[in-house]
Amino acid sequence: MPEVSNILAGIPLQLPEELSTCLMQQANVRIERIVSRGHASAKSEWYDQAQDEWVILMRGAATLEFAGQTELTRLQAGDYLLIPAHCRHRVEWTDPDNDSIWLAVHF
């Protein structure tokens, strides 16, 4: 029988680092839950992933920066986007007072 889980459950009270949990992985697909609480990428740290990433912010608020763009991308709960492979990006800001819960699909 399929097992039911909850994406909002199991989040620690203390979160010194961003929490990434793999929910499912198969040959060319990985789905993960990411929880941020005031976490951001280091100013010199850029993600440059080999796979496309579709991400939705389930709860909270965040700001992303994309290399080559002058404007930041602000996200609120319910917003989603596709980040193409090798599109350099970083997390500029997440809400320090509330959990920002992401669902990321890498494919």
Sine and cosine of phi, psi and omega as CSV:
sin_phi,cos_phi,sin_psi,cos_psi,sin_omega,cos_omega
0.00,0.00,0.61,-0.79,0.06,-1.00
-0.89,0.45,0.57,-0.82,0.00,-1.00
-0.99,-0.16,0.75,-0.66,0.02,-1.00
-1.00,0.01,0.74,-0.68,0.09,-1.00
-0.77,-0.63,0.16,-0.99,-0.03,-1.00
-0.78,-0.63,0.84,-0.55,-0.05,-1.00
-0.91,0.42,-0.35,0.94,-0.03,-1.00
-1.00,-0.06,-0.09,1.00,-0.08,-1.00
-1.00,-0.05,0.37,-0.93,0.14,-0.99
0.97,0.25,0.44,0.90,0.02,-1.00
-1.00,-0.06,0.84,-0.54,-0.05,-1.00
-0.90,0.43,0.49,-0.87,0.07,-1.00
-0.90,0.43,-0.66,0.75,0.05,-1.00
-0.99,-0.15,0.75,-0.66,-0.04,-1.00
-0.70,-0.72,0.97,0.26,-0.05,-1.00
-0.91,0.41,-0.44,0.90,0.05,-1.00
-0.76,-0.65,0.40,-0.92,0.08,-1.00
-0.84,0.55,0.62,-0.78,-0.05,-1.00
-0.96,-0.29,0.85,-0.53,0.03,-1.00
-0.87,-0.49,0.81,-0.59,-0.03,-1.00
-0.80,-0.59,0.84,-0.55,0.06,-1.00
-0.97,0.24,0.85,-0.52,-0.01,-1.00
-1.00,-0.05,-0.51,0.86,-0.03,-1.00
-0.29,-0.96,0.65,-0.76,0.08,-1.00
-0.60,-0.80,0.75,-0.66,0.12,-0.99
-0.72,-0.70,-0.11,-0.99,-0.15,-0.99
-0.66,0.75,-0.86,0.51,-0.09,-1.00
-0.86,-0.51,0.29,0.96,-0.04,-1.00
-0.69,-0.72,0.73,-0.69,0.12,-0.99
-0.74,-0.67,0.77,-0.64,0.04,-1.00
-0.90,-0.43,0.78,-0.63,0.01,-1.00
-0.71,-0.71,0.46,-0.89,0.14,-0.99
-0.98,-0.18,0.73,-0.68,0.06,-1.00
-0.84,-0.54,0.76,-0.65,0.04,-1.00
-0.89,-0.46,0.84,-0.55,0.03,-1.00
-0.88,-0.48,0.63,-0.77,0.06,-1.00
-0.66,-0.75,0.98,0.18,-0.06,-1.00
0.99,0.13,0.12,0.99,0.00,-1.00
-0.99,0.13,0.52,-0.86,0.04,-1.00
-0.50,-0.87,0.32,-0.95,0.07,-1.00
-0.95,0.31,0.50,-0.87,0.14,-0.99
-0.88,0.48,0.51,-0.86,-0.07,-1.00
-0.81,0.59,-0.53,0.85,-0.03,-1.00
-0.99,-0.13,0.05,1.00,-0.06,-1.00
-0.99,-0.11,0.84,-0.55,0.03,-1.00
-0.82,-0.57,0.69,-0.73,0.16,-0.99
-0.99,0.15,0.72,-0.70,0.05,-1.00
-0.64,-0.77,0.99,0.12,-0.18,-0.98
-1.00,0.01,0.55,-0.84,-0.01,-1.00
-0.98,0.22,-0.27,0.96,-0.01,-1.00
-0.90,-0.43,0.37,-0.93,0.17,-0.99
-0.92,0.40,0.46,-0.89,0.06,-1.00
-0.71,-0.71,0.85,-0.53,0.14,-0.99
-0.98,-0.20,0.79,-0.62,-0.08,-1.00
-0.71,-0.70,0.64,-0.77,0.10,-0.99
-0.81,-0.59,0.68,-0.73,0.09,-1.00
-1.00,0.00,0.96,-0.28,-0.08,-1.00
-0.97,0.25,-0.55,0.84,-0.06,-1.00
-0.45,-0.89,0.53,-0.85,0.10,-1.00
0.99,-0.13,-0.37,-0.93,-0.02,-1.00
-0.51,-0.86,0.51,-0.86,-0.04,-1.00
-0.40,-0.92,0.31,-0.95,0.09,-1.00
-0.76,-0.65,0.77,-0.64,0.04,-1.00
-0.94,-0.34,0.50,-0.87,0.12,-0.99
-0.87,-0.49,0.72,-0.70,0.05,-1.00
-0.92,-0.40,0.71,-0.70,-0.02,-1.00
-0.85,0.53,0.70,-0.71,0.04,-1.00
1.00,0.04,-0.11,0.99,0.03,-1.00
-0.95,-0.32,0.65,-0.76,-0.01,-1.00
-1.00,0.08,-0.48,0.88,0.00,-1.00
-1.00,-0.03,0.63,-0.78,0.09,-1.00
-0.99,0.16,0.41,-0.91,0.02,-1.00
-0.97,-0.26,0.92,-0.38,-0.03,-1.00
-1.00,-0.04,0.74,-0.68,0.00,-1.00
-0.85,-0.53,0.60,-0.80,0.14,-0.99
-0.80,-0.61,0.17,-0.99,-0.05,-1.00
-0.78,0.63,0.77,-0.64,0.01,-1.00
0.99,-0.16,-0.30,0.96,0.01,-1.00
-0.97,0.25,0.61,-0.79,0.05,-1.00
-0.63,-0.77,0.34,-0.94,0.03,-1.00
-0.37,-0.93,0.32,-0.95,0.09,-1.00
-0.97,-0.25,0.82,-0.58,0.06,-1.00
-0.96,-0.29,0.95,-0.32,-0.04,-1.00
-0.90,0.44,0.43,-0.90,0.07,-1.00
-0.79,0.61,0.65,-0.76,0.04,-1.00
0.90,0.43,0.29,0.96,0.15,-0.99
-1.00,0.08,0.97,-0.25,-0.08,-1.00
-0.92,0.39,0.78,-0.63,-0.03,-1.00
-0.49,-0.87,0.27,-0.96,0.04,-1.00
-0.51,-0.86,0.38,-0.93,0.08,-1.00
-1.00,0.01,0.91,-0.41,-0.03,-1.00
-0.99,0.16,-0.61,0.79,-0.10,-0.99
-0.34,-0.94,0.59,-0.81,0.25,-0.97
-0.71,-0.70,0.45,-0.89,-0.05,-1.00
-0.85,0.53,0.86,-0.51,-0.02,-1.00
-0.97,0.23,-0.27,0.96,-0.08,-1.00
-0.98,-0.20,-0.18,0.98,-0.03,-1.00
-0.64,-0.77,0.50,-0.87,0.05,-1.00
-0.94,0.35,0.74,-0.68,0.20,-0.98
-0.98,-0.19,0.89,-0.45,-0.09,-1.00
-0.93,-0.37,0.89,-0.46,-0.04,-1.00
-0.96,-0.28,0.55,-0.84,0.23,-0.97
-0.89,-0.46,0.90,-0.45,-0.07,-1.00
-0.91,-0.43,0.76,-0.65,0.04,-1.00
-0.90,-0.44,0.91,-0.42,0.03,-1.00
-0.98,-0.18,0.78,-0.63,-0.03,-1.00
-0.50,-0.87,0.00,0.00,0.00,0.00
